[in-house]
Amino acid sequence: MQKCAVLVAGGAGYIGAHTCKALARAGYTPVVIDNLVYGHEDFVRWGPLERGDIRDAAFLDRVLETWRPRYAMHFAGFTYVGESVSDPARYYGNNVTGSLCLLDALSRHGVEGVIFSSSCAVYGLPECLPLSEDAPKAPINPYGRTKLVVEEALADYGRAYGLKWVALRYFNAAGSSPEGEIGESHDPETHAIPLAIQAALGLGPGFRIFGTDYPTPDGTAIRDYVHVCDLADAHLRAMDYLCAGGSSGAFNLSTGRGVSVLELLNAVEKATGHPVPVTPGPRREGDPAALYAMAEKARTVLGWQPRYLDIVDMVATAVPWFAKDREPEAIRHTGQARR
């Protein structure tokens, strides 16, 4: 594919920004559109920022007319599961209505294809493990349902209007850019790895374990973690795949290796050199005991192979990003400081 502009909706966020970096390294111009509700303006370092909302049709028309991208990547979704339960209107309004506005604009301007940031939340509580792409889709919260609705809309738009698409179903994103210029930064922070690192470095409260009586080897829940740089690489491979004539479809992005909460905490202790203060608590309603997947389809069809497979290595890339907020002596103790 001739190097050109790629529209990146939500490119000021954690995964979107890492993907913009990968796009720029590959010779593309990532054109970020982001309303900066959860994104960070200083994460937009590898191409222009067009600040606006994906529900604003006039804004989208102007950006698409100016840059004329052949492909788009869509990360512009709200992602807090608990908030989606308490305020579903906000999630349907942004994640569904916003996505439909974006797809309409892409179709109007002749964009050839879109790579969509989907989620393992479309599966809900798994009937069997590891999960494959043809497992039943039964999301248990509004966030997961919005992702599934957009996947179904993509299929309908593809059949009706010829828009090519790939939906990438992430499992738990982890880590940071090894160069340290961008990392995971959410407000509020709800993800396990940042919370555990912050607890170990004294930058946050103790880590709360939700459930120690699961039917797993150590009693804690098991999840599948995949490095954010590997997620970014998959987006580029998906775009190249569509450009080469590949068929639209959905792909799991995972390592296929389940990591328990206690194993994760051990990894954080190794990476930081500090113990993680913990508080055991009861299970959260709806949390499965284990959730991990096979990604053979992505490996076979997209040629994707995650480089980071060990949870300690993933965590180690994230520590300098958080250690930058500590005193110099503490930063030295963790190893390399963020440049």
MOTA-V415404 format. One record per residue. RES is the residue in one letter. SS is DSSP state (2 for helix, 1 for strand, 0 for the rest). BURIAL is b if it has 24 or more other C-alpha atoms within 12 Angstrom, else e. Layout:
BEGIN
RES;SS;BURIAL
RES;SS;BURIAL
END
This chain:
BEGIN
M;0;e
Q;0;e
K;0;e
C;0;e
A;1;b
V;1;b
L;1;b
V;1;b
A;1;b
G;0;b
G;0;b
A;0;b
G;0;b
Y;2;b
I;2;b
G;2;b
A;2;b
H;2;b
T;2;b
C;2;b
K;2;b
A;2;b
L;2;b
A;2;b
R;2;e
A;0;b
G;0;e
Y;0;b
T;1;b
P;1;b
V;1;b
V;1;b
I;1;b
D;1;b
N;0;b
L;0;b
V;0;e
Y;0;b
G;0;b
H;0;b
E;2;b
D;2;e
F;2;b
V;0;b
R;0;b
W;0;b
G;0;b
P;0;b
L;1;b
E;1;b
R;1;b
G;0;b
D;0;b
I;0;b
R;0;b
D;0;b
A;2;b
A;2;e
F;2;e
L;2;b
D;2;b
R;2;e
V;2;b
L;2;b
E;2;e
T;2;e
W;2;b
R;0;b
P;0;b
R;0;b
Y;1;b
A;1;b
M;1;b
H;1;b
F;0;b
A;0;b
G;0;b
F;0;b
T;0;b
Y;0;b
V;2;b
G;2;e
E;2;e
S;2;b
V;2;e
S;2;e
D;0;e
P;2;b
A;2;e
R;2;e
Y;2;b
Y;2;b
G;2;b
N;2;b
N;2;b
V;2;b
T;2;b
G;2;b
S;2;b
L;2;b
C;2;b
L;2;b
L;2;b
D;2;b
A;2;b
L;2;b
S;2;b
R;2;e
H;0;b
G;0;e
V;0;b
E;0;b
G;1;b
V;1;b
I;1;b
F;1;b
S;1;b
S;1;b
S;1;b
C;2;b
A;2;b
V;2;b
Y;0;b
G;0;b
L;0;b
P;0;b
E;0;e
C;0;e
L;0;b
P;0;b
L;1;b
S;0;b
E;0;b
D;0;e
A;0;e
P;0;e
K;0;b
A;0;e
P;0;b
I;0;b
N;0;b
P;2;b
Y;2;b
G;2;b
R;2;b
T;2;b
K;2;b
L;2;b
V;2;b
V;2;b
E;2;b
E;2;b
A;2;b
L;2;b
A;2;b
D;2;e
Y;2;b
G;2;b
R;2;e
A;2;e
Y;2;e
G;0;e
L;0;b
K;1;b
W;1;b
V;1;b
A;1;b
L;1;b
R;1;b
Y;1;b
F;0;b
N;1;b
A;1;b
A;1;b
G;0;b
S;0;b
S;0;b
P;0;b
E;0;e
G;0;b
E;0;b
I;0;b
G;0;b
E;0;b
S;0;b
H;0;e
D;0;e
P;0;e
E;0;e
T;0;e
H;0;b
A;2;b
I;2;b
P;2;b
L;2;b
A;2;b
I;2;b
Q;2;b
A;2;b
A;2;b
L;0;b
G;0;b
L;0;e
G;0;e
P;0;e
G;0;b
F;1;b
R;1;b
I;1;b
F;1;b
G;0;b
T;0;b
D;0;e
Y;0;e
P;0;e
T;0;e
P;0;e
D;0;e
G;0;e
T;0;b
A;0;b
I;1;b
R;1;b
D;1;b
Y;1;b
V;1;b
H;1;b
V;2;b
C;2;b
D;2;b
L;2;b
A;2;b
D;2;b
A;2;b
H;2;b
L;2;b
R;2;b
A;2;b
M;2;b
D;2;b
Y;2;b
L;2;b
C;2;b
A;0;e
G;0;e
G;0;e
S;0;b
S;0;b
G;1;b
A;1;b
F;1;b
N;1;b
L;1;b
S;0;b
T;0;b
G;0;b
R;0;b
G;1;b
V;1;b
S;1;b
V;2;b
L;2;b
E;2;b
L;2;b
L;2;b
N;2;b
A;2;b
V;2;b
E;2;b
K;2;b
A;2;b
T;2;b
G;0;b
H;0;b
P;0;e
V;0;b
P;0;b
V;1;b
T;1;e
P;1;e
G;1;e
P;0;e
R;0;e
R;0;e
E;0;e
G;0;e
D;0;b
P;0;b
A;0;b
A;1;b
L;1;b
Y;0;b
A;1;b
M;0;b
A;0;b
E;2;e
K;2;b
A;2;b
R;2;e
T;2;e
V;2;b
L;2;b
G;0;e
W;0;b
Q;0;b
P;0;b
R;0;e
Y;0;b
L;0;b
D;0;b
I;2;b
V;2;b
D;2;b
M;2;b
V;2;b
A;2;b
T;2;b
A;2;b
V;2;b
P;2;b
W;2;b
F;2;b
A;2;b
K;0;b
D;0;e
R;0;b
E;0;e
P;2;e
E;2;e
A;2;b
I;2;b
R;2;e
H;2;e
T;2;b
G;0;e
Q;0;b
A;0;b
R;0;b
R;0;e
END
